[in-house]
Amino acid sequence: LEGVHNMQESTTYQAILRKGREQSREEGRIAGAQHFLIHVGTKRFGKPDSAILSAIEAIRDVERIGDLAERMLDPEVRDWNGLLGTS
């Protein structure tokens, strides 16, 4: 058990844990932003089809998702394809 304790105290082990926590947080932010975009977009454009859902789930940048959320306020954006630029 002493070896396990020493391993847990090592800077390498701590760095691995820290990186894992950071990645988990980022994944959580991405998932939350995607959920928000889908939820609000559904209110505005109706239920997205599977292609739209796949396109949103492929976006891994929180800022990009935020930009899309802002674009929903543009009255010229009338549907999911217009929002995502897939029309």
Sequence and secondary structure as in RCSB ss.txt:
>XXXX:A:sequence
LEGVHNMQESTTYQAILRKGREQSREEGRIAGAQHFLIHVGTKRFGKPDSAILSAIEAIRDVERIGDLAERMLDP
EVRDWNGLLGTS
>XXXX:A:secstr
 HHHHHHHHSHHHHHHHHHHHHHHHHHHHHHHHHHHHHHHHHHHH S  HHHHHHHHH   HHHHHHHHHHTT T
T  SHHHHHT  
